[in-house]
């Protein structure tokens, strides 16, 4: 249970690394954290995707979004996680809209996300829930080491998830959609460099140290990309791998 609590707290706080969402939804930053001082270990991948509009911008699904995948080590709970992050023009930023994991996450996750587009609960009544759980192997995120090549990070979601819950969200977030089955393949293309990312929010500091490796990413989403001329169901774009990421929460004194 301790491992799940650590993982859950860190997953919830990882939303701060996308944009300073607390400026838009203060509930996230104001929630007391149940396990300050937690540390988690993972490999991660980031990619931004620009999709052709399906019959009109935002018709059926977003066209500008990011995927953030996590492969947590066993000592940090061992979960595989796919975060869905959409561009909201009215806010001029990317906002996390859903988090998909291959294990049931503890109550601390819901408490930390409460009041965000991902999750909303009022007086014990769940209004909106985009914390989605799939079966083991329905979501796999793993790192491969190929002889003569840079490391490869893969994420494979084998089932559609949704439709997502947009209850109570302003119209600026667009309409609900289903996250389709997909495969994301991150292939490193250069030497990585050590980096430290820090986000200061009320009550704590979120810090991640990792080796950032630029990568080509094959985005394979048949339900969204099949039949589009010149794409053949796949896009190749540029993203990043965060290798050997160490993410920590430090309470502010």
N, C-alpha and C positions, 0 to 999 in steps of 0.2 A: 504493500500500500504506500510506503514511503516513496518508492520509485515512481509510482503513478502520480503521487501528489507533486513531486518535483517536476515531472514531465508536464503535467497539466498546467502548473503555474507558468512554466516557461513558454508553453504553446500559446497561452492566453496573452502573455506579454509580448510575444513576437510580433503582434499586430503593430506595435509602436515603431517597428523598423521600416514599415512601408511608407507611411507618412505620419505626421503628428496628428493622429486621428483624435487625440484628446481635445484638440482645439475645436473640433466639430462636435464630438460626443464626449463631454466631460466625465460621464459616468465611468468610462474605462480607467482613467487616471486616478479617480477618487476612490476606487475600490481598495479596501485593505487587502494586502497580499498574505496568503495563509502560510507561505513558506519562504520568507526572505532569506537571502544568502544561498539560494539554490543554484546548482550548476548542472548543466546537461551537455552531453557530447554527441555530435552528429556530423553527417555529411549532408550538404544541401545544394539545391540548384534553383536558379532564378532565370526566368525567361519572360520577355514581353512579346506579345503576339498581336499583330494587326491583321484582322480577318476581313475578307470581302463581305460587304453587307448582304445578308440573305433576303433579298427583295426589299431593301430599304434599311437604313441605319437602325440598329437595335431591334430589328424585326426578327423575333425568334431567339436571338442570343446577342450578347455584347460583341462588339467588333474590336474593342481595344481593351485588352486585359493582360494580367500577369498570372503566371503559375509559380508558386513557391513550394518546392518539395523538400521533405525532411526524411532522412534515414537515421533514426535515433539508435545509439548503441544500447546493448542489453542493460548496461549499468544505469542507463537513463530511461528505462522503461521499454525500449525496443520497438516503439511504435513507428509505423510509416504514415506520413501525413502529406496531404495535398491541400494547399490553400488556394482559394480562388479570389482574385483581386481585380476589381473592375475600375475602369476610368469613369469618374463622375465629373462631367464638364463643368457643372455649376459650382463645384468645389475646387476645380482645377487640381485634382489629385486622384491618386489611386486609393481605393478603399477596399479592405478585406470584406467579402460578402459571405464566405463560407469556408469551413475547415472540415476536411474529410479525413478520417483516421481508420486504421484497421483494428482498433481495439476500443472498448468502451472507456471513455476518459472520466476521471473523477469529478465530483461536484465542484471542486475548486475551479475547473475550467469554465463552467457555466457562470459561476459567481464573478469571475474576472472579465468575462466577455459581456456580462449583462449590461444592457443599455447601448450596445453597438448594433450595427446591421446584422451581425452574426447571431446574436441571441438577445431576447428580451423576456424578462419574467417580472411580473408585478404582483406583490402580495401572494406569492406562491402559485400564480397562474401564468403558465407559459404562453406568451403572445406570439413570439417568433423564435424559431429554432433552426439554424443552419449549421449546427454542430452535427455532422453526419457520420455515422459509423457503418462500415462495410465489413464483410467477413475477411478473415485472414486469407491472403492470396488474391482477394478481389482488388486489393491495392498493395502493390509491392514497390518499394524504393530501395535500390541497392547500388553499390559501387563495384565496378569490375576493373581489374588490372590487366591490360592487354600487353602482350610481349611486343616490344618495339614501338608502342604507342603510349600516349598519355592516358591517364585514367579516364574511365567512362562511367557516368552516373546515369542510371535508368530509372524511370518511373512508369508503372503500368497499372492503369485503372481499367478493369475488365468489364465493369457494369456501369450503366448510367445511374446518376444520383440526382434525384429531384422529383418534381420541380422544387426549386428553392423557394423558401418562404419569404415573401416581401411584405408581409402584414405590417402595417403601421409605418412603412418607409415612405418618405416623400417621393413625389413623382420624378424628381431629378435622378433617382436611381434606376429608372427604366422599368421594364416589366420582368416578371419572373421567367426563369429558364431552367432547363435540365442540363446538368453537367454530363456530357457524353463520355463513353469509354474513350480512352486515349493512351498513347504511348509517347513519352518524352525521352529523347536520348541526347544526353549532354556529352560531347567529346571535346576534351581539352585541346587547345590549339597553340598554347604557349606556356612558358614557365609561369608558375604562380608567384604571387607576392603576398607577404604577410600583411594583414590589415586588422585594425581594431575599429569597431563601430560602436558608438555610445549614444543612447537616448536618455535624456534626463526628464523624468516626469515626477509629479508630486509624490513624494514618499519613497522613491527608489530610483536607482540607476540601472538601466538595461545595457549590458555590455556583451559584445561578441568578438572573439578573436579567432581568426581563421586564415587559411591560405586561399586567396581568391585566384581562380584560374579562368581566363577567358575561354569560352567554348562555343563551338557550333552546336546548335540544338535542332534536331529533327523533330518537328511537331506533327504527330500523326493523329488526326482527329477525323476519322472517316465520316461521321455523322454531319460534321460541319463543312468539310472540305471536299468530299467526293463530288465529282460532277462539275467542279469549277475549272474552266479551261486554264491550262498551264500550271495547275497545282497537283492534280492527280492524287488528292487526299493527303498530301504532306506539304509542309513548309520547312525550309531550312533558314533559321535566323541565328542571331548572335545572343548568347546569354552568359551566365557565369556559374561556375561550381565553387562552393565554399567548402573546401576540404578541411577535415579535422577541426570542425567548429566547436569552440567552447563558449557556451552562452551562460551568463551569470546574472543574478539579481542582487544588488547591494542596497540595503536600506540607507536612506540619507540620515545623517546624524543631526 
